[in-house]
């Protein structure tokens, strides 16, 4: 059984965490994972900028970072794959939504999917619409589009 854990910093607890969990679990099902655990941290620009600088050498805020762990642990009779951590800047999500002319809910879903695909080992050279990873991201988004988070 897949699972998701959420945390946040520099903000109050988001009221929509339950809906976010449902979306993440649906996305994990669509991509065919089994017994996966993912951790997602929602934060502001300053925190993600520091991570981006420290881990990627880019001294600016970004929208989503993925930190793969890729470790299997045993809990009782269950084996759980700890996939890693996603860090999502909610202010960057809002800016992206405005820039791309989409609802913040849709953009948050896109950022979650983007991070999950990186944890699955996918990558992209740029943000061109024909990048295989981004095509997969949009196909998954379309498959579970009816689920709202925000």
Secondary structure by P-SEA (a helix, b strand, c coil): ccbbbbbbcccccccaaaaaaaaaaaaaaaacccbbbbbbbbbcaaaaaaaaaacccccccccbbbbbcbbbbbcccbbbbccbbbbbcaaaaaaaaaaacccaaaaaaaaaaaaaaaaacccccccccccaaaaaaaaaaaaccccccc
